[in-house]
């Protein structure tokens, strides 16, 4: 499924990571979920390309291409938990990898041109798009089932995995017309409702939250419960709430990056 993508490498501050690139138009950074760049993540990225965007898909953990298996998931989770680039329990600070992602956004904007850059994070990377708003070119942040910090305790369930400085930047930008889009399943314990409640309280109308009833998740998904809105748990049929949510994400990119 990656045969149409060009594999490149991007280096920032001595850190080198693979990035899969495809398409033409304003840049959108698609940040994969656990366990890696799966066929379902590529399918969503293809939809973004088809809508007239240039996708940059970095590989942060796992592999590019293989489908999901329980063992693969556990291995990727273990990698994230011990890596210095991810702070899985941090309530009021972001993961260090977000600095690399901000640099990738700058690079993508310079290369692709246009008004700015979009980004979507999923699961462990769900809140990364908030931290990336410290980069001025990031205009269209999407949080898909944001899960960090891991929801251990009431405080972490409502926390956003960003530093006070980063979140103040988010609020300042939203006060000047910025927007944030979020998606989750209503019963998802890995992405509890407290996170969206915090965003609604702090950002007001600048935050658009889409919450889908679990009964609309893909019954053939390998996961134990409804979680991955635009990938594994999406039902690829027009009219299905998950497919319409994916369409809304793409429309958000169009509104923020292409509209006059």
Secondary structure, DSSP 8 states (H G I E B T S, - for coil): --TTSEEEEEEETTEEEEEEEEESSSEEEEE--SSSB-HHHHHHHHHHHHTT-EEEEE--SS-BS----HHHHHHHHHHHHH-TT--TT-SSS--THHHHHHHHHHHHHHHH-SS-EEEEEEGGGTTHHHHGGGSTTEEEEEEES---S---SHHHHH--S--HHHHHHHHHHHHTT--EEEEEETT-STT-HHHHHHHHHHHGGGEEEEEE-GGGS-TT-SSSSS--TTTTT---STTSHHHHHHHHHHHHHHHHHT--
